[in-house]
Each structure stands twice: as structure tokens, then as C-alpha cells.
Amino acid sequence: MAFSKGDIVWVEYDNRYPKKLRHPAVVWEYTDDETDFLGIMPTHARPGGKFDNILMLKTHFLDGEEVSFSDTHFVNQLFIKFQG
């Protein structure tokens, strides 16, 4: 399955509780082989001792989407996400 930059990806596991992960991945860019992607993780956690999270703006979000602005930050690093 191909995603586009900005797509929101929720990972669900049959053998996990809760089944849906707490934080979605937002597609940032694909790796060279276009099977895996780099993603960012939105969170409500503010910057603190061990976190360098960055506050987002309401204009970063589209109205009516599953993930909306609510004092939302993003973790200040890219994560490699593997498509299964």
C-alpha cells in the first residue's frame, strides 16, 4: 500500500491491548526503495526533561480529520516505519 506525505497511519495489532497504538504515524517521506517510510509522531506531551517535542499550529491540520489540533506537539525525530 502506498501512502502520500501527510497521510495518517494507525497501526493495529490483533494480539495487543489496546489494538490501536496510542500515537499515529504521519508519513513524512519514503525511503529509497519506497516500501518503508519516515514518519513523525504527534503527541500531547509537552517539551520536558527527556523530550524535545515541538508545538504544532492549528493550520497544520485539516478540519474534519481523525487527528485534529489539540495542543498537539510532535516528537522531534523521524521514525522509520515499515509497511507490512
ABEGO torsion letter per residue (X at the ends): XBBBBGBBBBBBBAABOBABBABBBBBABBBAAGABBBBBBBBABBBBAABABBBBBAAABBBGBABBBBGBBBBBBBBBBBBX
